[in-house]
Amino acid sequence: MPDIKCSVTECEYNSDVKCGAPMIQVDHNNVPKSNNSDQTKCDTFRAKG
């Protein structure tokens, strides 16, 4: 997988500001059709435990 920058340091997949998840899932953020990045969300996020 290519390097994916992630500034959400409270995510357990974040490793040195890069996403280390085995797969990334991005969905709509409470809209039926996204027109910009604010209308999307990362469903891969998992809080550090």
N, C-alpha and C positions, 0 to 999 in steps of 0.2 A: 504494500500500500504506500502511496506517496506521503511525504510529510504533510501533516495537517496541523496548522497553527491553532492553538486554543489558549485563550487567556483566562479561562475559568479554572483557576488553580484549586478550587474546592472540589473538583471532579476527580474521582479515583483513577480515571484513565489519563489524567494530565501528568506528563513527565517532561519537566524542563520546558514548559509552554508548548508542548506538542502532544497531540492526541495519540495514545497508545492502544486504543480500543481495537479489537480484531475486526470490527465492522462499524460503520457509521450509519445511523438512521436519522433522517431529517424529515419532518412533517410540517403541515400547515399549522399556524399558531392562531387557532380560533377564527379562521376564515376559510371559505370554500375554495378559493383560488388565491395564491400568493402573487403579489406584484413587486415585492421588494424583500430584502432580507429580514426586516422587522416583522414580517408576516410569516416567518418560518421559525422552527425551533429544533434543537438537537434532542432527539428522544434517546440518545445513547448515554446521556448524562447519568452518572451515578455518584451520589455524595460520598466523600471519603468517610470511612467509618472508624 
